[in-house]
Amino acid sequence: MLIQVENSMTLEQVQNKFNLRYPFLKLEFFSHPHSIHGGSRKEHMIAKETLIKDCRTKHTQGNLEIHPYNSVAHLEKSFEEIFGLYAQVFRKSGELWIETTVTDDWTLEKQNTEAELFYEDITERGGYDRDAILQ
């Protein structure tokens, strides 16, 4: 998949494109970087309505090619190195979104699949509604 990154776009536009391919994952953007296997502070999270031009440190425009076999760490590093955006991937776990810090080495596909399997296990036991979970 390709994600286009332009100054005139909002962070939400990037998030939505990513979420179409990985419905059990989400991208959040922060005003400060984090290390691999490190978390990001909630107070540094940037509002999704923010224009990309207002929160990046590098003003390169273009596309980011994302493959299912890319690790979370690779994706987050790519956003930082190419576009100057500090991204953090979250995985759906029940009703919560958790940072993938411990599993930054997992591929995007594995992250999404594990979250989906967890969801299926919960619903088989009479748990959550899929549409409610993915909001």
Secondary structure by P-SEA (a helix, b strand, c coil): cbbbbcccccaaaaaaaaaaacccbbbbbbcccccccbbbbcccccccccccccccccccbbbbbbcccccaaaaaaaaaaccccbbbbbbbcccbbbbccccccccaaaaaaaaaaaaaaaaaacccccccccc
